[in-house]
Amino acid sequence: MSNITKNSKIGIFAVMFIAAALIGSVLTIGDNIAFATKKHNDAEQEIEQDFNEALKDIRKLPKSSRRGVYLAYQYYRELFKKIKLASACVVFSKRFRISNGSKLILIFDTLLKHQLNYL
């Protein structure tokens, strides 16, 4: 496995782990809603930066690995968009999911971009 592939996969998983850890820290804040909201917004900005960096690394992957990793990236990106729309108080009390129709669209979008070398 090349260094680019190994580093990129580690980077993708690190992004997801950091995202969960940062958003999870909002739960421990307690009743201070203003502080929780600020912490939530700060976490969202950091996660957004991590997603942007991850996309750069995905583009460096070998073509054989890029499609699957990009599909996972797109899925978690869509999930993150839904989480961003929710308030800090709702994040851990509501289940966030991507509908099956949206998943199908993500799959076709990824396949099309992969075929056209747009990734």
N, C-alpha and C positions, 0 to 999 in steps of 0.2 A: 504494500500500500504506500503510495507516495506521500510525502509530507503535506502537500496541499490537501489531499483527500482526508488524511487523518486529522489535520488541524481544522479543516472546515467542518468535519463531522463533530469534532469536539466543540467547535464554536457554536454550531446549531444547538446542540444539547445544552451548552452553557447558557445560551440565550433563554431557552425554555425554563431551565432551572432557576436562573436569576429572576425571570419574570414571575414565577410562582413564589419565590422567596420575597421579592419586593412587595408584591400585592398582598402576600400573607402577613407582612408586617403591619398592614393597616388594621388587622383584627386585634392586635395587642394594644392598641391605643386606648380603647375604652370609650368613655362617654364624651370625650372632647371632639366633637364633630368637625369643628373648624380645622383642628390640627390633623384629623384623619383625612379630611378632604385635601389638604395641602400635601400630605404624605402620599396620598393616592395619586395626585397630579404629578408630583415629582417622580414617582415610580413609573407612571405612564410615559413620561418624557424619556426616562432612561431606557425603558423597554423599546420605545420607538427608535431610539438610536441603535440599540442592539439589533433590531430587525433590519435596519438599513445596512449595518456592517455585515450582517449575516448574508444579505443578498449579494453583496460584493464577493463574499467567499463562495457562495453557491455558484456564481458565474465562473469561478476558477476550477471547479470540480471537473473531472473527466465526464464526457458526454454520457457515458454509460451509467454514471451515478447521479447525474444532475437532475434527471426527471423526477425520480422518487423523492429526493431531498427537497426539490422545489415544490412538489405537491404538498409535502408536510409543512413547508414554510408558508405556503398560501393558506392552508387550513388553519394554522395557528394565527396567522395574520388576521383572517376573517373573525376568528374567535376573539382576538384581542380588540378588534373594532367594536364588537358587541359589548365587551367588558368596559371599554372606554366610555360608552354611552350611559352606563349605569353609575349611580352615585356610590361613594365609598362604603356607605352603610349596606347597600344591597349586594355588593360583590360576592360575599360569602353566604348569603341567605338564598340566593337564586341560582338555579342551574342554567348555565349558558351552553347552548349547543348550536350546531350548524345543521340546518334541515337537509334531508336527503337530496332534495332538488338542487340545493346550493352546492352540495358536495359533488353532484354529478356535473354541474357547470364548472366547478374548480378542476375536475379531472379533465374535461374536454379542453378547457382553457390551457391547462398545463401541457396536454398532448399537442395542441396546436402550436403553442409557443416553442415546444421542443422540436417539432417537425420543421418549423420555419427558422430554427436557430436563433430565436429571439431572446432566449434566456441569457 
